[in-house]
């Protein structure tokens, strides 16, 4: 690429290089990633199946939980199968347009995950503050509309990332030091200014993550006021317990997200590149793996549904014998 005229200069393929600096450990890292993906896939599919068949779980809280599970499955499936091809089969090459498509869906599902957590906070506020009107406020049409708007918001905010990346000329090689087509890792290969891309990345994070965190915080301030207003200690304890699973899900999602976002933009040379990449993958892997476990442990109705499902299968097997 010695051509000095950079107009229209681009590349037809990128090489995803996995985790540079940890090549010797690729096989062990891939095994950990694969099992984390498998646990998340089985856990979330099992949770969706349980919510579908169990009548007692046909309530707003569990519909939002279903949205979270679907988003988690989609987000990890966008990244991990390709990462396994890199680690196990050494298939590192990816088409330029395929890379941009992956970039789009990663940002779409990341935005959706944040939005679903925000909707779940609103759900907890309505359930605790207006228990008698809970199902009449959060009706099926309202829940469906909220889910669709969240999906559209994710798509609209994510669309500029690949569109602006596509317009850039690339002359700094085509090797991406990552397991997937991360936006900043891709545009850093461009030989033109990426200031607009960097600014939009910050603006999108503020618009989606910042706004959602603000709504979540406001919801929990209102929840705290409502709970402290309850006369019974038992009622306060029960109300708080319904929020613990959601708070754990928030922490498992936003903690690696914040690290990835700020380290990529402000970490500079202070953080090893492989630490960026591992944390970026954990951001996509940890919530899907942990959320079904968190909700299975913390929510009694889900525990009861799982036990009922297994008892029914055992009874069916015994009857067959």
Buried (B, 14 or more C-beta within 10 A) or exposed (E): BEEEEBEEBBBEEBBBBBBEEBEEEBEEBBEBBBEBBEBBBEBBBBBBEBBEEBEEBEBBBBBBBBBBBBBBBBBBBBBBEBBBBBBEEEEBBBEBEBBBBBBBBBBBBBBBBBBBBBBBBBBBBBBBBEEEEBBEEBEEEEBEEBBEEBBEBBBEBBEBBBEBBEEBBBBEEBEBBBBBBBBBBBBBBBEBEBEBBBEBBEEBBEBBBBBBBEBBEBBBEBBBEBBEEBEEEEEBEEBBEBBEBBBBBBEBBBBBBBBBBEBBEEBEEEBEBBBBBBBBBBBBBBBBBBBBBBBBEBBEBBEEBBEBBEEEEEEEEEEEE
